[in-house]
């Protein structure tokens, strides 16, 4: 009888096979297109919102001129603004270029180059002015970074209308590109975000006693005016359900998404969760960028399903 | 070594590196000392991530708001207030999201160094429609107000639509806009 049950000679190739079958799986071009278009749309809305206050936030006559910002920022935080003159003209030029490259990413014109440039601009503006940002900006940066490594070039000039008019009976492989490891990283990042948030919530007494949503709904900063049914947040048992439900969703959605049987259900729950939060709280673009990130979990069959539904709606179904 | 093999080797190294960066920064169980080692690299690349909390471990139990009072050389003063967030429409709230984050951070002790330039900007904003142009702004006082959200363990609950009652108000900083002529240098803090 031997005591050693495992062999390195067998384990290493098996681990390599598992690694490859997890990270280097083909990815549907249409999914890449959905990710590219939704990401670019969210970033574009985000940066267009800076327009009226651009000089105030980033200009030399604004709330934080470059010299003051330079003292405030972490020396390791990279920004292109460290290398270019601090002037209003340069600021508007950089901002216009940022908008232009985001539009080009949206349209799929040299998408990989645009993804890299959009990421560089996003990081530069964020590191230039550290007082304005929130979790959504972190998610935006991270998805943007992983997209640089996605084979976006295959999605060039592919837009939503073309995605949803693709043949519904086409084999997923025919639309696939060899390795979607960057998409896997987006999937993992999304799961890490939710799991870390669930873990952090379990350390708080208001999350455990079911009153956290009561407090969150009464914070002036996040209160949504108009359209939100107040009884949801004024009724103790509903508030407890929403509080504990939030922890459950953040803990279980990232797990259930990896199993074929529960993936669609988990995606649907994540969709409802984010739409519900959008409806009841003001969190700017956080839930939109999260939905963009979760779309990395869509499968070819899901796109086929939406394509068929889209055609049905348009009355184009033969 | 073929191009394909070399490429996949490089891809796997990148995947491993990005996974490490992601997990070390975001997983709460990782000791801060280790997270601190990778942070400069993550900051340089632009992929830094803080702990994902999202109203954790507990949402704030009180509402805050800030305001600023600009005091002029003729003894008059004017007040600058950001919008009342709760009274804004959804669209207005969406458009002023960055301003609300900025106001929150100006109150944050971690950003004390941003207050002098904020004071200048506020004074300039108010100067656009100042009534006595001869008066120059001398200093800006930053004020905070705070109101507790009623304890949910006592019933009946307050409605979420009810406005916060701000019960305390205090000055949390004062920024002189120009050094007073002939100021005593001995009084300057090191």
Interface residues (C-beta under 8 A of the other chain):
Chain A: X19 X23 X24 X49 X50 X52 X53 X56 X57 X61 X62 X63 X64 X65 X68 X71 X72 X74 X76 X77 X78 X119 X120 X122 X123 X126 X127 X130 X131 X132 X133 X134 X135 X138 X141 X142 X145 X146 X149 X179 X181 X184 X185 X188 X189 X192 X193 X194 X196 X197 X199 X200 X201 X203 X204 X205 X206 X207 X211 X212 X214 X215 X216 X217 X218 X219 X220 X221 X223 X224 X225 X226 X227 X228 X230 X233 X234 X236 X239 X282 X284
Chain B: X8 X11 X12 X14 X15 X18 X19 X22 X23 X26 X27 X28 X39 X40 X41 X43 X44 X45 X46 X47 X48 X49 X50 X51 X52 X53 X54 X55 X56 X57 X58 X59 X60 X61 X63 X65 X84 X85 X86 X87 X88 X89 X90 X93 X94 X95 X97 X98 X99 X100 X101 X102 X104 X105 X106 X111 X113 X114 X116 X117 X118 X121 X124 X149 X152 X153 X155 X157 X158 X159 X160 X161 X164
